[in-house]
Amino acid sequence: MTDDEQGLPRPWTRSQLQAVAAANAIGGALIATSYGVCSGLSSLNRQIGWINLAVIGAAVAGFANAGLLFCARRAFRLRFRAITAVVGTMTAPSAPEVARDGWVWVSRGGTFVHRPGCPFVEGRPTRPADAQAVRKHGLRRCGVCA
């Protein structure tokens, strides 16, 4: 369940995806079967049981998908914590690289301004990001270090 290169958790594993696909197939089959039987019945009293089966099929698929999303949410939260822990241990670049208000941006193709020491600018050429550069280049604040 971890990413080989960085040791961070993946959003979901192959077995989780297979389980959700199977649950969706089962739920879809229950719904399709219920529809097929209900469309041939003439009275509501005879259709109620099949309608309940369709609701159960929708619930099976819904709970499986929700479980998959909760697994992904947990993995992303762990990744975010790992990144923010790294930010606290990094050193700031030298004074000439930082603007007066403490923001920098990547010289080539950067679209975000960062605080000195952000892992997204470490080891990359940066330049000071003052208010004029932000307006001119349409820069936005980094979601990790801002």
Backbone as CSV, one residue per row, in Angstrom:
resi,resn,N_x,N_y,N_z,CA_x,CA_y,CA_z,C_x,C_y,C_z
1,MET,0.814,-1.202,0.000,0.000,0.000,0.000,0.852,1.258,0.000
2,THR,2.143,1.115,-0.177,2.984,2.300,-0.213,3.563,2.498,-1.594
3,ASP,3.883,3.737,-1.891,4.526,4.084,-3.138,5.988,3.678,-3.020
4,ASP,6.535,2.962,-3.993,7.881,2.416,-3.908,8.955,3.488,-3.771
5,GLU,8.818,4.591,-4.447,9.873,5.589,-4.463,9.926,6.416,-3.182
6,GLN,8.798,6.820,-2.650,8.784,7.755,-1.536,8.272,7.153,-0.238
7,GLY,7.748,5.967,-0.244,7.224,5.361,0.969,5.909,5.951,1.434
8,LEU,5.203,6.664,0.570,3.928,7.273,0.921,2.789,6.367,0.481
9,PRO,1.687,6.359,1.214,0.573,5.473,0.853,-0.095,5.886,-0.454
10,ARG,-0.502,4.898,-1.216,-1.262,5.147,-2.438,-2.722,5.360,-2.067
11,PRO,-3.487,6.016,-2.961,-4.905,6.234,-2.649,-5.667,4.931,-2.438
12,TRP,-5.387,3.907,-3.251,-6.025,2.611,-3.074,-5.169,1.546,-3.737
13,THR,-5.404,0.320,-3.317,-4.627,-0.793,-3.855,-5.403,-1.478,-4.975
14,ARG,-4.717,-2.365,-5.685,-5.354,-3.099,-6.771,-6.489,-3.979,-6.241
15,SER,-6.273,-4.611,-5.085,-7.325,-5.480,-4.531,-8.553,-4.674,-4.110
16,GLN,-8.334,-3.456,-3.602,-9.475,-2.606,-3.263,-10.251,-2.216,-4.517
17,LEU,-9.543,-1.895,-5.579,-10.217,-1.553,-6.837,-11.002,-2.742,-7.385
18,GLN,-10.424,-3.936,-7.277,-11.121,-5.133,-7.753,-12.365,-5.405,-6.915
19,ALA,-12.272,-5.199,-5.600,-13.430,-5.419,-4.734,-14.545,-4.426,-5.058
20,VAL,-14.183,-3.178,-5.308,-15.195,-2.172,-5.649,-15.807,-2.476,-7.010
21,ALA,-14.998,-2.903,-7.964,-15.542,-3.269,-9.279,-16.513,-4.442,-9.155
22,ALA,-16.167,-5.417,-8.327,-17.067,-6.561,-8.126,-18.359,-6.115,-7.444
23,ALA,-18.260,-5.254,-6.434,-19.458,-4.763,-5.743,-20.332,-3.952,-6.692
24,ASN,-19.707,-3.149,-7.552,-20.489,-2.385,-8.534,-21.172,-3.312,-9.530
25,ALA,-20.483,-4.376,-9.934,-21.087,-5.341,-10.860,-22.264,-6.061,-10.197
26,ILE,-22.095,-6.447,-8.950,-23.194,-7.107,-8.224,-24.370,-6.159,-8.055
27,GLY,-24.087,-4.926,-7.640,-25.161,-3.941,-7.481,-25.875,-3.667,-8.782
28,GLY,-25.101,-3.528,-9.870,-25.715,-3.306,-11.182,-26.558,-4.479,-11.628
29,ALA,-26.086,-5.697,-11.346,-26.857,-6.885,-11.711,-28.169,-6.952,-10.923
30,LEU,-28.120,-6.605,-9.650,-29.348,-6.598,-8.847,-30.345,-5.576,-9.373
31,ILE,-29.840,-4.408,-9.729,-30.726,-3.363,-10.254,-31.305,-3.785,-11.601
32,ALA,-30.479,-4.328,-12.486,-30.956,-4.743,-13.803,-31.962,-5.880,-13.702
33,THR,-31.701,-6.827,-12.816,-32.643,-7.932,-12.622,-33.978,-7.421,-12.097
34,SER,-33.903,-6.529,-11.116,-35.137,-5.970,-10.552,-35.931,-5.218,-11.607
35,TYR,-35.239,-4.452,-12.440,-35.927,-3.717,-13.498,-36.589,-4.677,-14.478
36,GLY,-35.840,-5.705,-14.852,-36.380,-6.664,-15.818,-37.624,-7.363,-15.308
37,VAL,-37.634,-7.754,-14.040,-38.784,-8.449,-13.473,-39.931,-7.475,-13.239
38,CYS,-39.615,-6.297,-12.686,-40.676,-5.324,-12.378,-41.394,-4.824,-13.622
39,SER,-40.691,-4.712,-14.725,-41.326,-4.193,-15.930,-42.386,-5.152,-16.476
40,GLY,-42.281,-6.429,-16.096,-43.269,-7.395,-16.565,-44.424,-7.611,-15.601
41,LEU,-44.351,-7.043,-14.405,-45.422,-7.225,-13.414,-46.421,-6.091,-13.503
42,SER,-47.687,-6.419,-13.273,-48.738,-5.419,-13.463,-49.171,-4.732,-12.171
43,SER,-48.974,-5.352,-11.015,-49.465,-4.732,-9.781,-48.285,-4.291,-8.915
44,LEU,-48.518,-3.209,-8.210,-47.482,-2.647,-7.333,-47.138,-3.611,-6.198
45,ASN,-48.120,-4.322,-5.697,-47.876,-5.267,-4.602,-46.851,-6.339,-4.998
46,ARG,-46.855,-6.747,-6.243,-45.916,-7.766,-6.695,-44.543,-7.167,-7.031
47,GLN,-44.496,-5.849,-7.233,-43.238,-5.190,-7.589,-42.418,-4.756,-6.374
48,ILE,-43.037,-4.613,-5.205,-42.369,-4.062,-4.020,-41.102,-4.841,-3.653
49,GLY,-41.168,-6.132,-3.639,-39.996,-6.938,-3.292,-38.839,-6.726,-4.260
50,TRP,-39.165,-6.628,-5.534,-38.120,-6.417,-6.530,-37.550,-4.999,-6.449
51,ILE,-38.391,-4.044,-6.117,-37.907,-2.671,-5.925,-36.955,-2.628,-4.730
52,ASN,-37.296,-3.356,-3.672,-36.393,-3.431,-2.518,-35.055,-4.047,-2.907
53,LEU,-35.073,-5.032,-3.768,-33.831,-5.642,-4.234,-32.980,-4.630,-5.021
54,ALA,-33.625,-3.789,-5.813,-32.910,-2.750,-6.553,-32.279,-1.742,-5.593
55,VAL,-32.990,-1.382,-4.539,-32.441,-0.465,-3.533,-31.226,-1.086,-2.847
56,ILE,-31.301,-2.369,-2.553,-30.161,-3.071,-1.951,-28.976,-3.059,-2.915
57,GLY,-29.217,-3.273,-4.202,-28.151,-3.212,-5.199,-27.493,-1.847,-5.251
58,ALA,-28.292,-0.788,-5.192,-27.739,0.569,-5.187,-26.934,0.823,-3.915
59,ALA,-27.409,0.297,-2.786,-26.690,0.471,-1.525,-25.357,-0.268,-1.544
60,VAL,-25.331,-1.476,-2.097,-24.080,-2.241,-2.182,-23.043,-1.458,-2.988
61,ALA,-23.432,-0.972,-4.140,-22.506,-0.206,-4.980,-22.107,1.103,-4.295
62,GLY,-23.045,1.774,-3.684,-22.752,3.046,-3.020,-21.792,2.898,-1.850
63,PHE,-22.004,1.881,-1.010,-21.111,1.675,0.125,-19.707,1.284,-0.330
64,ALA,-19.608,0.502,-1.385,-18.287,0.124,-1.902,-17.538,1.349,-2.419
65,ASN,-18.215,2.198,-3.171,-17.575,3.407,-3.687,-17.203,4.368,-2.569
66,ALA,-18.068,4.508,-1.571,-17.748,5.375,-0.436,-16.527,4.858,0.318
67,GLY,-16.429,3.555,0.495,-15.259,2.979,1.160,-13.976,3.265,0.406
68,LEU,-14.039,3.193,-0.912,-12.868,3.488,-1.728,-12.456,4.951,-1.578
69,LEU,-13.422,5.850,-1.538,-13.114,7.268,-1.372,-12.547,7.559,0.011
70,PHE,-13.033,6.873,1.038,-12.483,7.073,2.374,-11.043,6.576,2.459
71,CYS,-10.716,5.480,1.779,-9.327,4.994,1.732,-8.431,6.036,1.064
72,ALA,-8.902,6.615,-0.029,-8.119,7.630,-0.735,-7.945,8.870,0.133
73,ARG,-8.980,9.264,0.838,-8.892,10.437,1.716,-7.834,10.229,2.785
74,ARG,-7.797,9.045,3.363,-6.810,8.740,4.392,-5.397,8.792,3.818
75,ALA,-5.202,8.226,2.637,-3.877,8.228,2.019,-3.421,9.647,1.695
76,PHE,-4.325,10.475,1.189,-3.955,11.845,0.871,-3.645,12.640,2.132
77,ARG,-4.368,12.370,3.211,-4.085,13.046,4.482,-2.692,12.663,4.982
78,LEU,-2.323,11.380,4.878,-0.992,10.939,5.289,0.095,11.555,4.413
79,ARG,-0.171,11.661,3.111,0.789,12.307,2.219,0.970,13.776,2.592
80,PHE,-0.115,14.459,2.872,-0.042,15.870,3.237,0.761,16.050,4.511
81,ARG,0.536,15.191,5.502,1.296,15.275,6.751,2.781,15.041,6.516
82,ALA,3.121,14.112,5.637,4.527,13.846,5.347,5.183,15.051,4.683
83,ILE,4.462,15.696,3.773,5.023,16.865,3.090,5.175,18.028,4.058
84,THR,4.176,18.269,4.885,4.270,19.391,5.815,5.310,19.144,6.890
85,ALA,5.587,17.892,7.226,6.655,17.603,8.191,8.009,17.952,7.590
86,VAL,8.162,17.734,6.290,9.418,18.064,5.619,9.610,19.570,5.557
87,VAL,8.529,20.302,5.365,8.618,21.764,5.261,9.200,22.357,6.537
88,GLY,8.837,21.822,7.681,9.319,22.354,8.948,10.793,22.110,9.188
89,THR,11.406,21.139,8.527,12.814,20.820,8.752,13.745,21.436,7.724
90,MET,13.220,22.160,6.766,14.061,22.695,5.696,14.597,24.074,6.069
91,THR,15.733,24.407,5.496,16.340,25.714,5.734,15.942,26.680,4.631
92,ALA,15.914,27.940,4.956,15.529,28.965,3.992,16.704,29.294,3.079
93,PRO,16.421,29.714,1.840,17.509,30.125,0.948,18.156,31.411,1.425
94,SER,19.242,31.774,0.799,19.956,32.980,1.209,19.093,34.217,0.995
95,ALA,19.428,35.278,1.679,18.617,36.498,1.694,18.371,37.109,0.322
96,PRO,19.324,37.138,-0.613,19.033,37.775,-1.899,17.951,37.063,-2.713
97,GLU,17.686,35.773,-2.428,16.693,35.039,-3.195,15.262,35.268,-2.709
98,VAL,15.093,35.929,-1.596,13.777,36.075,-0.982,13.312,37.520,-1.104
99,ALA,12.045,37.699,-1.480,11.483,39.045,-1.556,11.309,39.613,-0.154
100,ARG,11.048,40.914,-0.082,10.893,41.554,1.228,9.780,40.936,2.048
101,ASP,8.712,40.479,1.417,7.605,39.881,2.158,7.782,38.374,2.348
102,GLY,8.924,37.801,1.903,9.236,36.405,2.190,8.719,35.389,1.191
103,TRP,8.426,35.785,-0.037,7.904,34.854,-1.038,8.913,34.665,-2.158
104,VAL,8.956,33.444,-2.716,9.791,33.147,-3.879,8.947,32.386,-4.890
105,TRP,9.428,32.335,-6.133,8.765,31.517,-7.140,9.813,30.917,-8.056
106,VAL,9.469,29.791,-8.664,10.394,29.068,-9.525,10.602,29.876,-10.798
107,SER,11.856,30.054,-11.174,12.196,30.920,-12.300,11.607,30.439,-13.616
108,ARG,11.625,29.124,-13.854,11.158,28.596,-15.130,9.806,27.922,-14.981
109,GLY,8.770,28.542,-15.479,7.462,27.914,-15.535,6.705,27.843,-14.228
110,GLY,7.156,28.525,-13.196,6.449,28.475,-11.921,5.157,29.265,-11.964
111,THR,4.101,28.712,-11.371,2.811,29.414,-11.326,2.370,29.688,-9.896
112,PHE,3.186,29.277,-8.917,2.852,29.465,-7.518,3.979,30.200,-6.802
113,VAL,3.618,30.998,-5.796,4.615,31.593,-4.914,4.717,30.718,-3.668
114,HIS,5.921,30.602,-3.146,6.194,29.709,-2.035,6.939,30.452,-0.939
115,ARG,6.834,29.934,0.272,7.670,30.395,1.376,9.049,29.762,1.204
116,PRO,10.090,30.424,1.627,11.412,29.804,1.563,11.418,28.494,2.351
117,GLY,11.986,27.459,1.783,12.041,26.170,2.445,10.934,25.223,2.043
118,CYS,10.031,25.642,1.180,8.962,24.761,0.713,9.588,23.617,-0.101
119,PRO,9.132,22.377,0.079,9.734,21.272,-0.659,9.551,21.378,-2.174
120,PHE,8.589,22.159,-2.613,8.358,22.284,-4.049,9.362,23.211,-4.737
121,VAL,10.128,23.994,-3.975,11.143,24.856,-4.587,12.554,24.450,-4.188
122,GLU,12.709,23.471,-3.348,14.043,23.068,-2.908,14.853,22.545,-4.088
123,GLY,16.059,23.093,-4.233,16.950,22.661,-5.290,16.618,23.212,-6.662
124,ARG,15.645,24.078,-6.758,15.267,24.668,-8.041,15.633,26.143,-8.036
125,PRO,15.972,26.702,-9.185,16.307,28.132,-9.230,15.055,28.970,-8.967
126,THR,15.159,29.860,-8.011,14.025,30.714,-7.652,14.414,32.173,-7.774
127,ARG,13.403,33.003,-7.752,13.613,34.445,-7.719,12.606,35.051,-6.759
128,PRO,12.863,36.264,-6.273,11.926,36.899,-5.345,10.570,37.123,-6.008
129,ALA,9.532,36.958,-5.218,8.172,37.155,-5.738,7.539,38.321,-4.989
130,ASP,7.634,39.498,-5.568,6.986,40.653,-4.968,5.596,40.820,-5.570
131,ALA,4.864,41.793,-5.100,3.482,41.990,-5.536,3.402,42.244,-7.041
132,GLN,4.380,42.944,-7.589,4.370,43.237,-9.023,4.519,41.951,-9.840
133,ALA,5.401,41.044,-9.415,5.579,39.774,-10.125,4.328,38.914,-10.023
134,VAL,3.674,38.952,-8.879,2.452,38.168,-8.696,1.379,38.632,-9.675
135,ARG,1.196,39.938,-9.786,0.187,40.463,-10.718,0.582,40.208,-12.174
136,LYS,1.834,40.432,-12.506,2.296,40.318,-13.895,2.186,38.891,-14.412
137,HIS,2.548,37.916,-13.595,2.583,36.529,-14.037,1.386,35.711,-13.571
138,GLY,0.452,36.314,-12.846,-0.740,35.599,-12.378,-0.412,34.479,-11.394
139,LEU,0.527,34.724,-10.497,0.965,33.691,-9.561,-0.058,33.510,-8.439
140,ARG,-0.123,32.276,-7.928,-1.012,31.959,-6.808,-0.190,31.393,-5.665
141,ARG,-0.750,31.396,-4.456,-0.045,30.865,-3.288,-0.033,29.345,-3.308
142,CYS,1.077,28.791,-2.857,1.219,27.331,-2.732,0.266,26.830,-1.650
143,GLY,-0.357,25.696,-1.889,-1.285,25.132,-0.916,-0.608,24.441,0.246
144,VAL,0.683,24.163,0.163,1.387,23.458,1.230,2.035,24.441,2.195
145,CYS,2.757,25.416,1.663,3.546,26.291,2.535,2.873,27.629,2.835
146,ALA,1.804,27.957,2.146,1.199,29.291,2.330,0.458,29.349,3.588
